[in-house]
Amino acid sequence: MSALNLISLQGLIFSDGWRVPSGGEREVRNPADGSPVGRIGLGDATDVDRACAVAASAQPAWGLGPATRRKQVLLAAADALAEARAEVVATLVAETGSTRGKAEQEVTKSLDELTAAAALTDLPTGELLPHDTPGTLSMARRVPVGVVGVIAPWNAPLLLAMRSVAPALALGNAVVLKPDPKAAVSGGWVIARILEAAGLPTGVLHVVPGGPQTGEALVADPRVPVISFTGSSAAGRRVGAAAGALIKRAVLELGGNNPVLVLDDADLDAAVNNAAWGSFLHQGQICMATGRHLVHESLADAYVERITAKAEALRVGDPADPAVNIGPLISEDQAGRVEKIVDEAVSAGARLVSGGTRNGTFFTPTVLADVDPASLAFTEEIFGPVVAVTPFTDDDHAVALANAGEYGLSAAVHTRDFARGLALAGRIRAGMIHVNGQTINDAAHIPMGGMGGSGNGGRHGGHWNLDEFTHWQWVTASPTAPTYPI
């Protein structure tokens, strides 16, 4: 399948085949220049109800069928995505403002998610247990949860949807995916098209774009026992509260305000290189982006000077141009939010060393020095191309700053002392920590997730997916029925 022909899907949703939704449609525009990308269908509560009913009906045959069949479908989907790579990259660039490099990386990682999910079908699915009655078979086995609701964001729409969709399908579940309407083409249509081409049975996957009300309907549906949500911490709290009230499992991968700690013995050039990548990739619109640059006071001035040189060398413009490093933010509202955070930091005493200006959806790479730990640039997830530098005095001070606030997703430590770095990593509250690395790290086989305001301990990736998308079931079987004294 070399072409997905996405333009042919104008105004439709994928639910028991391609069809016109009840919720109307919406125009998607390129955040760089406002040009139209396409028109997506929007699902409402009626569409969600229908999708969940069909998914619940289709799931048993899919889940009870041969595991090799599920593997074949996922590998065929990977082949379809690889063949359509150029089209998908162009779509990500046009729809989300991704630079070509970021879009290429997102497709590569989505391919990894599909092949890693296919490998889940080969894992053991149960354990033999002892039983008091001789000859009785006693076992614990993993069974599909049934229908998984996936609510995915706009910033890495293909990857962050695929991270849940692929393993949920591999483990025998049906899926109802609600992509963000700002990125429903690359985060919804693409997934539907490649799985459709791969031979996924009709009714097993539904793609229903929509806003908060559509998501609320999906969370509330009684046929959906598990919700996998990726998005802001504020929205995640609402999803978690609603799911908890209904006694549902909620897998929450939320925001982050991720620190890099640059110790007094760090390789400064390496630290700057890693930290700049962590702050500026995809204009900082990544949950694992480096938000806080905690630098030992002896290195702070040199660090600011070098990372400023990095920032000022970046080219801002049309992300379709391979020479561009920084594209637009997703919307003017987001650009305005970043501007307000930067202005507030300066008012609170931070030094604006470079950048700090916006033009529509574009925001210049920005460096703030001497950022007060009480300012929004330190406490909030900025989601923009901003470096916020705060000096520290010693390791204890650095750890206190790193653990300040609610987030606990990712962190990095730079030091020439390997043992010191590992010891410090053990004191930082984060789900992922990289010594002499950077905060944006992900792979299909690792336990992906955060702590505190960054998530509820749910883990995507590798065999950890089994904990999210299957239930344990105890089964006993005896040759004859026992006799009880009653």
C-alpha positions in Angstrom: 0.0 0.0 0.0 2.1 2.9 -1.3 -0.6 5.6 -0.9 -3.1 6.1 1.9 -5.3 8.4 -0.2 -6.1 10.4 2.9 -7.8 13.2 0.8 -10.6 10.7 -0.1 -11.7 10.5 3.6 -12.9 14.1 3.9 -15.5 14.5 6.6 -15.6 10.8 7.5 -14.8 8.7 10.6 -13.7 5.1 10.7 -16.3 3.1 12.6 -17.6 -0.2 11.2 -16.1 1.1 7.9 -15.7 4.7 6.7 -18.9 6.6 7.2 -20.4 10.1 7.8 -20.5 10.9 11.6 -23.3 12.5 13.6 -21.1 15.2 15.0 -20.4 17.1 11.8 -17.0 18.0 10.5 -14.1 20.4 11.1 -11.5 21.9 8.9 -7.9 21.2 9.8 -5.4 24.0 8.9 -1.6 24.1 8.7 -0.3 25.9 11.8 2.6 27.4 9.8 0.6 29.3 7.2 -3.1 28.6 7.8 -3.6 26.7 4.6 -6.2 23.9 4.6 -5.0 20.4 5.3 -8.4 18.6 5.0 -11.8 18.2 6.7 -12.2 15.6 9.4 -15.4 14.0 10.6 -16.3 14.7 14.3 -17.9 12.1 16.4 -20.5 12.8 19.1 -21.9 10.7 21.9 -24.1 8.9 19.4 -21.1 7.9 17.4 -19.2 6.8 20.5 -22.2 4.6 21.6 -22.4 2.9 18.2 -18.6 2.4 18.1 -18.4 0.8 21.5 -21.4 -1.5 20.7 -19.8 -2.7 17.5 -16.4 -3.0 19.2 -17.8 -5.1 22.0 -19.5 -7.4 19.5 -16.4 -7.8 17.3 -13.8 -8.3 20.1 -14.5 -11.9 21.2 -13.7 -13.4 17.7 -10.6 -11.3 17.5 -9.4 -12.1 21.0 -10.2 -15.8 20.9 -8.7 -16.2 17.4 -5.1 -17.4 16.7 -2.4 -15.1 18.2 -0.5 -15.6 14.9 -3.3 -13.9 13.1 -2.9 -10.8 15.3 0.8 -10.8 14.8 0.3 -11.0 11.0 -2.0 -8.1 11.0 0.3 -5.9 13.0 3.3 -6.7 10.9 1.3 -6.1 7.7 0.3 -2.7 9.2 4.0 -1.9 9.7 4.7 -2.7 6.1 1.8 -0.5 5.0 3.1 2.4 7.1 6.6 1.9 5.8 5.4 2.0 2.2 3.4 5.2 2.9 6.2 6.8 4.9 6.7 9.9 2.7 2.9 10.7 2.7 2.7 10.3 6.5 5.7 12.5 7.1 4.2 15.2 4.8 0.9 14.9 6.7 2.6 15.3 10.1 4.5 18.4 8.9 1.4 20.0 7.4 -1.0 19.1 10.2 1.1 19.6 13.4 4.0 21.9 12.4 6.5 19.1 12.9 9.9 19.6 11.3 10.8 16.9 8.8 13.3 15.4 11.2 10.8 15.1 14.0 8.1 13.7 11.6 10.6 11.1 10.3 11.5 10.1 13.9 7.8 9.8 14.8 7.1 7.4 11.9 10.2 5.3 12.8 9.1 5.0 16.4 5.5 4.1 15.3 6.9 1.3 13.2 8.8 0.1 16.3 5.5 0.1 18.2 3.8 -2.1 15.7 6.6 -4.6 15.5 7.1 -4.7 19.3 3.3 -5.2 19.7 3.4 -8.1 17.3 6.1 -9.7 19.5 3.6 -9.5 22.5 1.7 -12.3 20.8 4.6 -14.7 21.5 4.8 -14.0 25.3 3.5 -16.5 27.9 0.0 -15.7 28.9 -0.4 -17.6 32.1 1.0 -19.6 35.0 0.3 -23.0 36.5 -0.7 -22.9 40.2 -0.7 -25.5 42.9 -4.0 -27.0 44.0 -5.0 -29.1 47.0 -6.9 -31.6 45.0 -4.7 -34.1 43.0 -5.4 -34.1 39.3 -7.0 -30.6 39.3 -5.6 -28.1 36.8 -5.2 -24.7 38.4 -3.9 -21.8 36.4 -3.9 -18.0 36.2 -4.1 -16.7 32.7 -4.3 -13.3 31.1 -7.4 -12.5 29.1 -8.2 -9.3 27.0 -10.0 -6.6 28.9 -12.4 -6.3 26.0 -12.7 -2.8 24.6 -9.9 -0.3 25.2 -10.7 3.4 24.9 -7.7 5.4 23.7 -7.6 9.2 24.0 -4.6 10.6 22.2 -3.1 14.2 22.0 -2.0 16.3 19.1 1.7 16.8 19.7 3.0 13.4 18.5 -0.4 12.1 17.3 0.7 9.0 15.4 3.2 7.7 17.9 1.2 8.5 21.1 -1.9 6.8 19.7 0.0 3.8 18.3 1.7 3.3 21.6 -1.7 2.2 23.0 -3.6 1.0 19.9 -1.0 -1.5 18.7 -0.4 -3.5 22.0 -4.1 -3.4 22.9 -4.9 -5.0 19.5 -2.0 -7.5 19.9 -3.4 -8.7 23.2 -6.8 -9.4 21.7 -8.8 -6.3 22.5 -10.9 -4.1 20.3 -10.1 -0.3 20.4 -12.0 2.9 20.1 -9.5 5.7 19.4 -10.4 9.3 20.0 -7.7 11.4 18.4 -7.4 15.2 19.1 -9.3 17.0 16.2 -6.2 19.2 15.7 -4.3 16.1 14.5 -6.9 13.6 13.6 -5.5 12.9 10.1 -2.0 11.8 11.2 -3.2 10.5 14.6 -6.4 8.8 13.4 -6.9 8.3 9.7 -3.4 7.0 9.1 -3.8 4.4 11.8 -7.2 3.3 10.4 -5.9 3.1 6.9 -2.8 1.0 7.6 -4.8 -1.5 9.8 -7.6 -1.6 7.3 -5.0 -2.5 4.6 -3.4 -5.0 6.9 -6.7 -7.0 7.1 -7.9 -6.1 10.6 -11.4 -7.4 10.9 -14.2 -4.8 10.5 -15.4 -3.5 13.9 -12.2 -4.2 15.9 -10.9 -0.6 15.5 -12.9 2.6 15.5 -11.5 6.1 15.1 -13.8 8.8 16.4 -12.2 12.3 16.5 -13.8 14.8 18.8 -13.4 17.2 21.7 -13.9 16.8 25.4 -17.5 15.7 25.2 -16.6 12.9 22.9 -13.9 11.8 25.3 -16.3 12.0 28.2 -18.7 9.7 26.4 -16.0 7.2 25.7 -14.8 7.2 29.4 -18.4 6.8 30.5 -19.4 3.9 28.2 -20.0 0.8 30.3 -18.5 -1.4 27.5 -15.1 0.2 27.9 -13.3 -1.1 31.0 -9.9 0.5 30.3 -9.1 4.0 29.2 -5.6 4.9 28.0 -5.2 8.7 28.1 -2.3 10.8 27.1 -2.5 14.5 27.6 -2.3 17.3 30.1 -2.3 16.7 33.9 -5.4 18.8 34.3 -7.4 16.7 31.8 -5.9 13.5 33.1 -7.2 14.2 36.6 -10.7 14.6 35.2 -10.4 11.3 33.2 -9.0 9.5 36.2 -11.7 10.8 38.5 -14.5 9.8 36.0 -12.9 6.4 35.4 -12.4 5.8 39.1 -16.1 6.5 39.9 -17.0 3.9 37.3 -14.5 1.4 38.7 -12.5 1.4 35.4 -8.7 1.2 34.9 -7.2 4.4 33.8 -3.7 4.4 32.2 -2.6 8.0 32.5 0.5 9.4 30.8 0.4 13.1 31.6 2.5 16.3 31.5 6.0 16.9 32.6 8.3 19.8 33.6 11.5 17.8 33.2 14.8 18.9 34.7 18.3 18.5 33.5 20.9 18.7 36.3 24.3 20.0 35.2 26.7 19.2 38.0 29.9 21.1 38.7 32.0 18.4 37.1 29.9 18.1 33.9 31.2 18.1 30.4 29.6 21.5 29.6 29.5 21.1 25.8 27.9 17.7 26.0 25.4 19.0 28.6 24.5 22.0 26.4 24.1 19.8 23.3 21.8 17.4 25.1 19.8 20.0 26.9 19.2 22.1 23.8 17.9 19.1 21.9 15.6 18.4 24.9 14.2 21.9 24.9 13.9 22.7 21.2 12.8 19.5 19.6 9.3 20.0 18.1 9.3 23.5 19.6 9.3 22.1 23.1 5.8 20.6 22.5 6.7 17.2 24.0 5.7 15.9 27.4 9.3 14.8 28.0 10.8 18.1 26.9 13.5 19.7 29.1 11.7 22.4 31.0 14.1 23.3 33.8 17.8 23.7 33.4 19.3 23.3 36.8 23.0 24.3 36.6 25.7 24.5 39.3 26.4 28.1 40.1 30.0 27.8 39.0 29.0 26.9 35.5 25.8 28.9 35.1 27.2 31.9 33.2 29.1 29.7 30.8 26.1 27.4 30.3 23.8 30.3 29.5 26.4 31.7 27.0 26.7 28.4 25.2 23.1 27.4 25.1 22.2 30.9 23.9 24.6 30.5 21.0 22.8 27.2 20.2 19.4 28.9 20.3 20.4 31.8 18.1 21.8 29.4 15.5 18.5 27.7 15.1 16.5 28.5 11.9 12.8 29.3 12.4 10.3 28.9 9.6 8.2 26.6 7.4 8.8 23.1 8.8 8.4 21.7 5.3 11.9 23.2 4.6 14.5 20.6 5.6 16.8 23.4 6.8 14.4 24.6 9.4 14.9 23.6 13.0 12.0 25.4 14.7 8.5 25.3 13.2 5.2 26.8 14.5 3.5 26.1 17.7 0.2 24.2 17.2 -2.0 27.4 17.6 -1.9 31.1 18.3 -3.4 30.4 21.6 -0.5 28.2 22.6 2.0 30.8 21.3 0.2 33.4 23.4 0.4 31.2 26.5 4.2 30.7 26.0 4.6 34.5 25.7 2.7 35.1 28.9 4.9 32.6 30.8 8.1 34.2 29.5 6.8 37.8 30.3 5.8 36.6 33.8 9.3 35.1 34.4 11.0 38.4 33.4 8.7 40.3 35.7 9.7 38.0 38.5 13.4 38.8 37.9 14.6 36.4 35.2 16.9 37.7 32.6 15.7 37.4 29.0 19.0 36.6 27.3 17.6 35.7 23.9 14.3 35.4 22.0 11.1 36.0 23.8 9.1 37.2 20.7 6.4 35.7 18.7 4.8 36.2 15.3 1.5 34.4 15.0 2.1 30.8 15.8 5.9 31.1 15.7 7.9 31.7 18.8 11.6 32.4 18.8 13.9 30.0 20.7 14.2 31.7 24.1 16.8 31.6 26.9 15.9 32.8 30.4 18.6 33.0 33.1 18.2 33.3 36.9 14.7 31.9 36.8 13.0 32.1 40.2 11.7 28.7 41.4 8.4 30.4 42.2 7.8 31.7 38.7 5.6 30.0 36.1 8.6 29.3 33.8 9.9 27.0 36.6 6.6 25.5 37.9 4.6 25.1 34.7 4.9 22.8 31.6 5.7 25.5 29.1 5.2 23.5 25.8 7.3 26.0 23.9 10.9 26.5 22.8 12.1 28.0 26.1 15.2 27.3 28.1 14.7 28.3 31.8 18.0 28.2 33.7 18.1 28.2 37.5 21.5 27.9 39.4 22.0 25.6 42.4 24.7 25.4 45.1 25.2 21.7 45.8 23.8 18.3 45.0 21.2 18.5 47.8 20.0 21.8 46.5 19.8 20.4 42.9 17.7 17.4 44.1 15.3 19.7 46.0 14.8 21.8 42.9 14.4 18.8 40.6 11.7 17.3 43.0 9.9 20.6 43.4 6.4 20.7 42.0 3.9 18.0 41.0 5.6 16.5 37.9 7.7 13.4 37.8 8.0 12.2 34.2 11.6 12.4 33.0 15.0 13.8 34.1 18.6 14.0 33.1 21.9 14.4 35.1 25.2 15.4 33.6 28.4 14.6 35.5 31.8 13.0 34.8 31.4 10.9 37.9 29.3 7.9 36.8 28.6 6.7 40.4 27.7 10.2 41.5 25.2 10.4 38.7 23.6 7.1 39.5 23.3 8.0 43.2 21.7 11.3 42.3 19.3 9.6 39.9 18.1 7.4 42.8 17.0 10.6 44.7 15.0 12.2 41.9 11.3 11.5 41.7 10.8 10.6 38.0 9.7 7.6 36.0 12.7 7.9 33.6 16.1 9.2 34.4 19.1 9.5 32.1 22.7 10.0 33.3 24.7 12.0 30.7 21.7 12.0 28.4 18.6 14.1 27.7 15.0 14.0 28.8 13.3 13.0 25.5 13.9 9.3 25.4 11.4 6.6 24.4 11.4 3.1 22.9 8.8 0.5 22.3 10.4 -2.0 24.8 10.9 0.2 27.9 8.5 1.0 30.7 7.2 4.5 29.7 5.4 6.5 32.4 5.6 9.0 35.1 4.9 9.7 38.8 2.9 12.3 40.7 1.2 14.8 38.3 2.9 13.1 35.4 0.9 9.8 35.7 -0.5 7.1 37.9 2.3 4.6 37.5 0.8 3.0 34.4 3.5 1.8 32.0 3.4 1.6 28.2 6.0 -0.6 26.5 7.3 -4.2 26.3 5.7 -6.8 28.6 4.4 -4.0 30.8 1.6 -3.6 28.3 0.1 -6.8 29.6 -0.5 -5.1 32.9 -2.5 -2.4 31.2 -4.5 -4.3 28.5 -5.2 -7.7 30.1 -7.0 -9.0 33.2 -5.8 -11.9 35.3 -8.3 -14.8 35.4 -8.0 -17.9 37.6 -9.2 -21.1 36.1 -9.5 -24.6 37.6 -10.6 -27.8 35.8 -11.2 -31.1 37.6 -11.8 -34.5 36.0 -14.9 -34.9 38.3 -16.9 -32.6 40.4 -16.1 -32.6 44.1 -18.7 -33.6 46.7 -19.6 -31.1 49.5 -21.2 -31.9 52.9 -24.5 -30.1 52.3 
